[in-house]
Amino acid sequence: SLGVLKEGGEDKTALMHMDDSTESPVTDSRSIAEQNPVTDMSNNTRKQVTIIVDYGKKGNYDIAVNLSKKALHDLQGDGQQTRSDRAVLLNTLALLYRDLEKPLESIPLLEEALRIREELHGAGHMGVAAIANNLAIFYSKTRQYEMAEASCKKALSVKERALGVDSIEVARQVSCE
């Protein structure tokens, strides 16, 4: 099954934001839909991600990966909604690759999703922190330790500004440093 995050975030019913993901998938009744506080996706992308997640939960990763790639390919235009949907789908595909233990495939997807989130919402957005945190994990798994540290510090900085230094989220992030 697709990995489940240790905790949700702003909106536990929204999709595809991998903040504080576990290093190995956790199997329980929660879905990826509970993992990600992204609320700015189109209804069509939300439906696509739900279908993709269902295939992944059933272990049909080939189908889930192909559907993710097709959905990314089919996105048209360069508007804000299209770009936001693209970031969501990139995160979805990165989660699938994470569960397939392919961190090298996940990194460029998350790097692009991070660029999109920063362009759309600014560097201080919690979505940026979530992606930066996950990049830190993948960089570490691929022995890119300087990149991992930089990504972790970026996530920590955003969380400190957004939540305050006494937040439990900040305390959890500090363990990444």
N, CA, C and O of each residue as an XYZ file, in Angstrom:
708
protein
N       0.844     -1.183      0.000
C       0.000      0.000      0.000
C       0.879      1.232      0.000
O       2.047      1.167      0.383
N       0.330      2.345     -0.424
C       1.091      3.578     -0.424
C       1.367      4.007      0.999
O       0.570      3.741      1.899
N       2.485      4.665      1.209
C       2.878      5.072      2.543
C       1.917      6.068      3.157
O       1.258      6.824      2.443
N       1.837      6.072      4.447
C       0.973      6.972      5.177
C       1.830      7.896      6.014
O       2.794      7.458      6.640
N       1.488      9.157      6.028
C       2.257     10.125      6.789
C       2.032      9.971      8.275
O       1.020      9.420      8.709
N       2.978     10.459      9.047
C       2.855     10.423     10.496
C       1.716     11.312     10.961
O       1.063     11.017     11.961
N       1.476     12.399     10.242
C       0.363     13.261     10.557
C       0.032     14.100      9.344
O       0.848     14.236      8.433
N      -1.158     14.660      9.330
C      -1.681     15.368      8.171
C      -1.172     16.767      8.017
O      -0.136     16.978      7.387
N      -1.847     17.708      8.558
C      -1.491     19.093      8.376
C      -2.727     19.937      8.448
O      -3.606     19.677      9.271
N      -2.823     20.949      7.603
C      -3.940     21.874      7.639
C      -5.272     21.197      7.363
O      -6.255     21.481      8.046
N      -5.327     20.313      6.382
C      -6.587     19.721      5.951
C      -6.352     18.255      5.656
O      -5.876     17.910      4.575
N      -6.676     17.396      6.591
C      -6.359     15.979      6.451
C      -7.168     15.290      5.363
O      -6.853     14.154      5.006
N      -8.195     15.930      4.825
C      -8.984     15.290      3.784
C      -8.503     15.666      2.390
O      -9.010     15.131      1.404
N      -7.559     16.553      2.286
C      -7.063     16.968      0.979
C      -5.971     16.027      0.504
O      -5.536     15.135      1.233
N      -5.530     16.242     -0.748
C      -4.636     15.289     -1.384
C      -3.230     15.806     -1.633
O      -3.014     17.009     -1.780
N      -2.303     14.910     -1.679
C      -0.979     14.954     -2.257
C      -0.012     16.020     -1.772
O       0.406     16.903     -2.522
N       0.314     15.916     -0.552
C       1.352     16.752      0.015
C       2.073     15.882      1.014
O       1.475     15.529      2.030
N       3.315     15.515      0.793
C       3.945     14.411      1.483
C       4.646     14.787      2.792
O       5.578     14.085      3.185
N       4.258     15.825      3.464
C       4.969     16.280      4.644
C       5.112     15.188      5.689
O       4.172     14.444      5.967
N       6.289     15.106      6.256
C       6.609     14.173      7.334
C       6.313     12.729      6.988
O       5.826     11.977      7.832
N       6.599     12.334      5.765
C       6.339     10.953      5.370
C       7.286     10.008      6.084
O       8.412     10.369      6.426
N       6.818      8.819      6.299
C       7.658      7.816      6.921
C       8.671      7.326      5.901
O       8.446      7.448      4.697
N       9.774      6.778      6.363
C      10.782      6.302      5.431
C      10.367      5.017      4.753
O      10.860      4.704      3.670
N       9.469      4.264      5.368
C       8.944      3.081      4.718
C       7.430      3.128      4.829
O       6.898      3.687      5.789
N       6.732      2.551      3.865
C       5.287      2.635      3.874
C       4.681      1.996      5.129
O       5.165      0.982      5.632
N       3.618      2.619      5.608
C       2.856      2.106      6.730
C       1.522      1.664      6.182
O       0.853      2.425      5.483
N       1.125      0.440      6.491
C      -0.132     -0.060      5.981
C      -1.180      0.064      7.068
O      -1.056     -0.550      8.128
N      -2.208      0.850      6.813
C      -3.378      0.911      7.671
C      -4.530      1.423      6.842
O      -4.424      1.513      5.619
N      -5.638      1.762      7.493
C      -6.839      2.108      6.750
C      -6.821      3.517      6.195
O      -7.705      3.875      5.417
N      -5.834      4.337      6.573
C      -5.778      5.698      6.051
C      -5.250      5.698      4.622
O      -4.465      4.827      4.248
N      -5.676      6.669      3.828
C      -5.238      6.753      2.443
C      -4.298      7.939      2.258
O      -4.125      8.762      3.157
N      -3.707      8.007      1.096
C      -2.872      9.164      0.763
C      -3.698     10.433      0.848
O      -3.165     11.506      1.132
N      -4.980     10.321      0.606
C      -5.841     11.495      0.682
C      -5.760     12.169      2.042
O      -6.016     13.369      2.141
N      -5.415     11.445      3.080
C      -5.297     12.015      4.411
C      -3.919     12.616      4.646
O      -3.690     13.232      5.687
N      -3.007     12.453      3.712
C      -1.623     12.851      3.924
C      -1.322     14.283      3.554
O      -0.330     14.827      4.038
N      -2.108     14.913      2.738
C      -1.634     16.090      2.065
C      -2.565     17.280      2.128
O      -3.712     17.198      1.690
N      -2.077     18.391      2.672
C      -2.909     19.568      2.813
C      -2.940     20.441      1.563
O      -2.742     21.652      1.662
N      -3.175     19.874      0.425
C      -3.276     20.660     -0.792
C      -4.752     20.824     -1.104
O      -5.462     19.840     -1.307
N      -5.206     22.049     -1.141
C      -6.620     22.297     -1.389
C      -6.852     23.058     -2.680
O      -7.994     23.370     -3.017
N      -5.794     23.359     -3.402
C      -5.927     24.191     -4.595
C      -5.845     23.397     -5.889
O      -5.312     23.886     -6.885
N      -6.369     22.179     -5.883
C      -6.377     21.387     -7.103
C      -7.772     21.385     -7.700
O      -8.756     21.599     -6.992
N      -7.857     21.146     -8.986
C      -9.149     21.086     -9.658
C      -9.881     19.806     -9.272
O      -9.270     18.838     -8.819
N     -11.187     19.815     -9.456
C     -11.978     18.611     -9.171
C     -11.534     17.446    -10.046
O     -11.509     16.304     -9.587
N     -11.185     17.720    -11.295
C     -10.735     16.664    -12.200
C      -9.456     16.003    -11.682
O      -9.340     14.777    -11.681
N      -8.505     16.816    -11.246
C      -7.255     16.265    -10.708
C      -7.529     15.506     -9.417
O      -6.932     14.454     -9.189
N      -8.414     16.012     -8.571
C      -8.769     15.315     -7.335
C      -9.316     13.925     -7.655
O      -8.964     12.948     -6.993
N     -10.167     13.839     -8.659
C     -10.731     12.544     -9.069
C      -9.645     11.623     -9.612
O      -9.606     10.438     -9.280
N      -8.755     12.174    -10.453
C      -7.667     11.369    -11.007
C      -6.770     10.830     -9.897
O      -6.404      9.655     -9.905
N      -6.421     11.681     -8.953
C      -5.543     11.263     -7.862
C      -6.224     10.182     -7.025
O      -5.574      9.232     -6.588
N      -7.513     10.321     -6.803
C      -8.247      9.301     -6.047
C      -8.158      7.949     -6.738
O      -7.940      6.931     -6.081
N      -8.324      7.929     -8.042
C      -8.230      6.684     -8.806
C      -6.809      6.125     -8.745
O      -6.617      4.928     -8.530
N      -5.820      6.989     -8.934
C      -4.420      6.572     -8.885
C      -4.089      5.973     -7.517
O      -3.454      4.923     -7.423
N      -4.527      6.650     -6.473
C      -4.270      6.177     -5.110
C      -4.925      4.817     -4.883
O      -4.333      3.932     -4.265
N      -6.141      4.655     -5.382
C      -6.829      3.364     -5.229
C      -6.038      2.230     -5.866
O      -5.910      1.154     -5.281
N      -5.511      2.467     -7.054
C      -4.684      1.434     -7.688
C      -3.429      1.154     -6.877
O      -3.040     -0.002     -6.712
N      -2.792      2.205     -6.368
C      -1.594      2.025     -5.552
C      -1.877      1.257     -4.278
O      -1.106      0.379     -3.892
N      -2.985      1.585     -3.621
C      -3.342      0.886     -2.382
C      -3.559     -0.602     -2.624
O      -3.337     -1.423     -1.734
N      -3.990     -0.940     -3.824
C      -4.225     -2.345     -4.167
C      -2.954     -3.032     -4.669
O      -2.977     -4.213     -5.014
N      -1.846     -2.288     -4.708
C      -0.587     -2.862     -5.162
C      -0.417     -2.861     -6.667
O       0.528     -3.458     -7.183
N      -1.310     -2.206     -7.375
C      -1.232     -2.120     -8.836
C      -0.417     -0.883     -9.237
O      -0.928      0.052     -9.853
N       0.864     -0.916     -8.865
C       1.715      0.251     -9.082
C       1.954      0.556    -10.555
O       2.057      1.726    -10.924
N       2.046     -0.453    -11.400
C       2.254     -0.190    -12.829
C       1.110      0.646    -13.385
O       1.333      1.610    -14.118
N      -0.104      0.275    -13.037
C      -1.275      1.024    -13.504
C      -1.271      2.418    -12.902
O      -1.508      3.397    -13.610
N      -1.006      2.525    -11.602
C      -1.000      3.822    -10.920
C       0.053      4.759    -11.513
O      -0.221      5.937    -11.744
N       1.246      4.242    -11.756
C       2.313      5.068    -12.343
C       1.919      5.509    -13.749
O       2.091      6.677    -14.099
N       1.402      4.606    -14.547
C       0.991      4.968    -15.913
C      -0.127      6.002    -15.919
O      -0.108      6.928    -16.730
N      -1.103      5.855    -15.023
C      -2.179      6.849    -14.929
C      -1.638      8.211    -14.505
O      -2.084      9.240    -15.012
N      -0.685      8.222    -13.581
C      -0.067      9.484    -13.143
C       0.653     10.161    -14.306
O       0.513     11.364    -14.523
N       1.416      9.378    -15.041
C       2.147      9.937    -16.179
C       1.191     10.461    -17.248
O       1.433     11.519    -17.830
N       0.121      9.739    -17.507
C      -0.864     10.180    -18.504
C      -1.541     11.467    -18.042
O      -1.720     12.392    -18.834
N      -1.915     11.530    -16.777
C      -2.556     12.735    -16.255
C      -1.623     13.941    -16.376
O      -2.064     15.033    -16.735
N      -0.344     13.748    -16.080
C       0.631     14.829    -16.242
C       0.757     15.249    -17.700
O       0.815     16.439    -18.010
N       0.798     14.276    -18.581
C       0.919     14.548    -20.017
C      -0.297     15.303    -20.546
O      -0.174     16.163    -21.418
N      -1.463     14.977    -20.013
C      -2.704     15.550    -20.516
C      -2.987     16.963    -20.024
O      -3.868     17.633    -20.562
N      -2.262     17.426    -19.019
C      -2.490     18.788    -18.532
C      -2.166     19.787    -19.639
O      -1.103     19.717    -20.257
N      -3.068     20.696    -19.878
C      -2.897     21.689    -20.925
C      -2.804     23.088    -20.330
O      -3.439     23.381    -19.317
N      -2.023     23.939    -20.953
C      -1.950     25.324    -20.534
C      -0.894     25.571    -19.480
O      -0.203     24.660    -19.024
N      -0.794     26.851    -19.105
C       0.207     27.254    -18.121
C      -0.407     28.136    -17.043
O       0.308     28.871    -16.362
N      -1.730     28.068    -16.883
C      -2.390     28.868    -15.865
C      -2.072     28.380    -14.472
O      -1.488     27.312    -14.289
N      -2.465     29.179    -13.486
C      -2.181     28.841    -12.092
C      -2.804     27.508    -11.712
O      -2.153     26.700    -11.051
N      -4.062     27.251    -12.117
C      -4.704     25.995    -11.750
C      -3.985     24.807    -12.369
O      -3.787     23.790    -11.705
N      -3.592     24.922    -13.627
C      -2.876     23.839    -14.295
C      -1.555     23.559    -13.591
O      -1.189     22.401    -13.387
N      -0.850     24.604    -13.225
C       0.436     24.429    -12.550
C       0.247     23.812    -11.174
O       1.034     22.958    -10.764
N      -0.783     24.233    -10.459
C      -1.066     23.637     -9.152
C      -1.409     22.161     -9.298
O      -0.932     21.333     -8.522
N      -2.234     21.827    -10.288
C      -2.569     20.427    -10.551
C      -1.316     19.630    -10.901
O      -1.164     18.481    -10.485
N      -0.425     20.244    -11.664
C       0.822     19.574    -12.028
C       1.636     19.242    -10.769
O       2.171     18.140    -10.650
N       1.729     20.182     -9.844
C       2.465     19.939     -8.606
C       1.841     18.775     -7.826
O       2.557     17.939     -7.275
N       0.523     18.727     -7.783
C      -0.172     17.641     -7.077
C       0.143     16.302     -7.737
O       0.450     15.328     -7.050
N       0.070     16.251     -9.059
C       0.338     14.992     -9.770
C       1.803     14.577     -9.649
O       2.102     13.386     -9.559
N       2.708     15.537     -9.647
C       4.122     15.220     -9.437
C       4.329     14.605     -8.058
O       5.078     13.639     -7.911
N       3.670     15.160     -7.053
C       3.745     14.591     -5.708
C       3.179     13.174     -5.683
O       3.740     12.282     -5.047
N       2.083     12.980     -6.370
C       1.456     11.657     -6.423
C       2.423     10.635     -7.006
O       2.612      9.554     -6.447
N       3.028     10.983     -8.123
C       3.967     10.076     -8.775
C       5.198      9.838     -7.895
O       5.717      8.723     -7.841
N       5.661     10.881     -7.209
C       6.801     10.717     -6.300
C       6.468      9.741     -5.171
O       7.315      8.940     -4.777
N       5.253      9.801     -4.654
C       4.837      8.850     -3.611
C       4.838      7.426     -4.137
O       5.255      6.498     -3.444
N       4.378      7.259     -5.345
C       4.377      5.918     -5.941
C       5.804      5.400     -6.069
O       6.086      4.255     -5.717
N       6.702      6.240     -6.572
C       8.103      5.833     -6.700
C       8.733      5.576     -5.333
O       9.568      4.683     -5.189
N       8.332      6.358     -4.333
C       8.837      6.107     -2.979
C       8.469      4.686     -2.553
O       9.311      3.940     -2.053
N       7.208      4.324     -2.757
C       6.757      3.000     -2.345
C       7.392      1.887     -3.174
O       7.497      0.749     -2.718
N       7.807      2.215     -4.374
C       8.517      1.257     -5.227
C      10.019      1.278     -4.946
O      10.796      0.610     -5.628
N      10.416      2.052     -3.933
C      11.820      2.197     -3.533
C      12.695      2.681     -4.695
O      13.749      2.116     -4.989
N      12.219      3.744     -5.339
C      12.941      4.372     -6.439
C      13.148      5.857     -6.132
O      12.551      6.715     -6.782
N      13.989      6.157     -5.150
C      14.160      7.557     -4.766
C      14.758      8.426     -5.870
O      14.466      9.620     -5.933
N      15.577      7.861     -6.727
C      16.164      8.667     -7.807
C      15.101      9.170     -8.784
O      15.261     10.237     -9.376
N      14.033      8.419     -8.953
C      12.940      8.862     -9.808
C      12.095      9.926     -9.113
O      11.515     10.788     -9.773
N      12.023      9.869     -7.787
C      11.207     10.815     -7.023
C      11.814     12.209     -6.973
O      11.084     13.200     -7.007
N      13.123     12.302     -6.894
C      13.784     13.588     -6.674
C      13.445     14.636     -7.731
O      13.030     15.733     -7.358
N      13.597     14.362     -9.033
C      13.283     15.425     -9.995
C      11.802     15.817     -9.985
O      11.463     16.964    -10.274
N      10.935     14.881     -9.658
C       9.513     15.197     -9.574
C       9.250     16.178     -8.430
O       8.513     17.152     -8.582
N       9.864     15.898     -7.293
C       9.683     16.778     -6.140
C      10.368     18.124     -6.342
O       9.866     19.149     -5.880
N      11.503     18.130     -7.023
C      12.175     19.406     -7.310
C      11.274     20.294     -8.176
O      11.171     21.498     -7.938
N      10.633     19.705     -9.166
C       9.723     20.485    -10.014
C       8.501     20.934     -9.218
O       8.067     22.079     -9.341
N       7.946     20.041     -8.407
C       6.794     20.410     -7.586
C       7.154     21.549     -6.632
O       6.342     22.444     -6.400
N       8.355     21.516     -6.085
C       8.819     22.579     -5.191
C       8.896     23.916     -5.938
O       8.441     24.941     -5.431
N       9.468     23.900     -7.130
C       9.548     25.138     -7.924
C       8.149     25.708     -8.180
O       7.928     26.914     -8.064
N       7.228     24.841     -8.524
C       5.857     25.294     -8.805
C       5.230     25.895     -7.550
O       4.657     26.983     -7.609
N       5.330     25.210     -6.430
C       4.745     25.700     -5.168
C       5.354     27.048     -4.777
O       4.638     27.954     -4.350
N       6.672     27.178     -4.923
C       7.311     28.449     -4.582
C       6.825     29.562     -5.498
O       6.583     30.677     -5.037
N       6.679     29.277     -6.792
C       6.196     30.288     -7.730
C       4.748     30.684     -7.441
O       4.395     31.860     -7.530
N       3.923     29.718     -7.099
C       2.500     29.985     -6.877
C       2.216     30.597     -5.512
O       1.359     31.474     -5.396
N       2.920     30.149     -4.480
C       2.556     30.514     -3.114
C       3.645     31.233     -2.340
O       3.386     31.730     -1.244
N       4.842     31.301     -2.871
C       5.947     31.922     -2.161
C       6.713     30.910     -1.327
O       6.213     29.827     -1.021
N       7.925     31.277     -0.967
C       8.822     30.357     -0.261
C       8.378     30.071      1.163
O       8.881     29.125      1.770
N       7.452     30.852      1.727
C       7.024     30.656      3.102
C       5.773     29.811      3.265
O       5.229     29.738      4.366
N       5.310     29.182      2.221
C       4.080     28.374      2.254
C       4.357     26.998      2.848
O       5.409     26.411      2.595
N       3.425     26.485      3.630
C       3.604     25.171      4.247
C       3.746     24.059      3.203
O       4.399     23.050      3.467
N       3.155     24.229      2.043
C       3.333     23.255      0.970
C       4.786     23.181      0.522
O       5.276     22.110      0.162
N       5.466     24.305      0.543
C       6.889     24.351      0.223
C       7.671     23.586      1.289
O       8.581     22.821      0.969
N       7.317     23.793      2.544
C       7.999     23.085      3.636
C       7.821     21.579      3.503
O       8.763     20.816      3.717
N       6.627     21.158      3.155
C       6.354     19.723      3.037
C       7.184     19.082      1.935
O       7.761     18.011      2.123
N       7.242     19.739      0.797
C       8.013     19.186     -0.318
C       9.505     19.215      0.017
O      10.225     18.255     -0.259
N       9.964     20.310      0.609
C      11.381     20.406      1.000
C      11.739     19.298      1.991
O      12.819     18.714      1.902
N      10.857     19.010      2.917
C      11.099     17.941      3.885
C      11.250     16.602      3.175
O      12.162     15.832      3.478
N      10.371     16.331      2.248
C      10.445     15.065      1.533
C      11.660     14.979      0.625
O      12.253     13.912      0.468
N      12.024     16.095      0.033
C      13.267     16.110     -0.747
C      14.455     15.770      0.145
O      15.360     15.048     -0.273
N      14.455     16.284      1.366
C      15.544     15.975      2.297
C      15.645     14.469      2.523
O      16.743     13.914      2.561
N      14.519     13.823      2.670
C      14.509     12.370      2.879
C      15.084     11.652      1.660
O      15.934     10.772      1.797
N      14.620     12.028      0.471
C      15.095     11.366     -0.745
C      16.565     11.666     -1.018
O      17.313     10.780     -1.429
N      16.983     12.918     -0.791
C      18.396     13.243     -0.958
C      19.252     12.393     -0.017
O      20.299     11.883     -0.414
N      18.807     12.247      1.207
C      19.546     11.443      2.173
C      19.627      9.985      1.727
O      20.679      9.355      1.830
N      18.513      9.459      1.233
C      18.507      8.062      0.775
C      19.458      7.836     -0.393
O      19.936      6.722     -0.608
N      19.730      8.900     -1.145
C      20.634      8.780     -2.298
C      22.016      9.367     -1.984
O      22.807      9.634     -2.889
N      22.289      9.559     -0.707
C      23.590     10.015     -0.213
C      23.989     11.412     -0.697
O      25.175     11.719     -0.817
N      23.003     12.241     -0.969
C      23.240     13.630     -1.336
C      23.029     14.468     -0.078
O      22.053     15.210      0.036
N      23.953     14.335      0.851
C      23.767     14.852      2.199
C      23.728     16.373      2.279
O      22.984     16.921      3.093
N      24.504     17.065      1.461
C      24.460     18.524      1.484
C      23.109     19.025      1.008
O      22.557     19.972      1.568
N      22.578     18.390     -0.025
C      21.251     18.753     -0.529
C      20.187     18.428      0.519
O      19.242     19.194      0.710
N      20.344     17.291      1.195
C      19.395     16.894      2.236
C      19.376     17.929      3.359
O      18.309     18.333      3.823
N      20.549     18.349      3.786
C      20.626     19.332      4.865
C      19.986     20.654      4.448
O      19.230     21.250      5.216
N      20.287     21.111      3.238
C      19.711     22.368      2.765
C      18.183     22.287      2.685
O      17.492     23.230      3.068
N      17.667     21.187      2.200
C      16.216     21.022      2.093
C      15.564     20.958      3.467
O      14.495     21.526      3.690
N      16.214     20.270      4.369
C      15.690     20.153      5.729
C      15.668     21.524      6.411
O      14.698     21.867      7.087
N      16.719     22.292      6.236
C      16.771     23.631      6.824
C      15.704     24.544      6.229
O      15.121     25.371      6.930
N      15.454     24.386      4.935
C      14.410     25.175      4.285
C      13.049     24.844      4.897
O      12.272     25.743      5.219
N      12.769     23.567      5.054
C      11.500     23.148      5.644
C      11.379     23.674      7.079
O      10.316     24.149      7.479
N      12.453     23.589      7.840
C      12.453     24.061      9.215
C      12.177     25.566      9.280
O      11.379     26.017     10.101
N      12.823     26.325      8.431
C      12.654     27.773      8.415
C      11.200     28.156      8.135
O      10.641     29.022      8.808
N      10.602     27.519      7.156
C       9.206     27.812      6.810
C       8.295     27.467      7.989
O       7.415     28.248      8.350
N       8.510     26.298      8.583
C       7.664     25.872      9.698
C       7.828     26.793     10.908
O       6.846     27.102     11.583
N       9.052     27.233     11.188
C       9.269     28.146     12.307
C       8.507     29.450     12.091
O       7.873     29.958     13.016
N       8.567     29.996     10.872
C       7.867     31.249     10.573
C       6.348     31.069     10.615
O       5.629     31.919     11.141
N       5.877     29.976     10.066
C       4.432     29.767      9.959
C       3.785     29.308     11.261
O       2.657     29.695     11.566
N       4.497     28.483     12.031
C       3.888     27.842     13.193
C       4.449     28.303     14.529
O       3.843     28.074     15.576
N       5.614     28.958     14.492
C       6.265     29.373     15.728
C       7.274     28.330     16.179
O       7.129     27.141     15.898
N       8.286     28.790     16.876
C       9.377     27.897     17.271
C       8.956     26.868     18.309
O       9.659     25.875     18.496
N       7.839     27.071     18.987
C       7.385     26.134     20.009
C       6.426     25.079     19.474
O       5.914     24.264     20.242
N       6.182     25.083     18.191
C       5.251     24.134     17.583
C       5.815     22.714     17.586
O       7.021     22.519     17.436
N       4.951     21.738     17.757
C       5.358     20.332     17.691
C       5.896     19.988     16.291
O       6.807     19.171     16.154
N       5.328     20.614     15.267
C       5.817     20.402     13.903
C       7.270     20.840     13.774
O       8.072     20.166     13.128
N       7.602     21.961     14.385
C       8.976     22.463     14.348
C       9.883     21.496     15.116
O      10.992     21.202     14.671
N       9.427     21.015     16.239
C      10.228     20.068     17.019
C      10.506     18.798     16.204
O      11.617     18.269     16.232
N       9.509     18.323     15.493
C       9.716     17.126     14.652
C      10.697     17.421     13.539
O      11.527     16.574     13.210
N      10.619     18.597     12.956
C      11.502     18.964     11.861
C      12.945     19.072     12.329
O      13.862     18.733     11.581
N      13.160     19.535     13.548
C      14.509     19.705     14.073
C      15.259     18.384     14.063
O      16.480     18.378     13.905
N      14.569     17.274     14.225
C      15.233     15.974     14.216
C      15.820     15.663     12.858
O      16.650     14.762     12.737
N      15.407     16.389     11.834
C      15.922     16.202     10.471
C      17.250     16.929     10.315
O      18.028     16.601      9.419
N      17.520     17.901     11.163
C      18.707     18.735     11.003
C      19.955     18.052     11.492
O      21.041     18.628     11.424
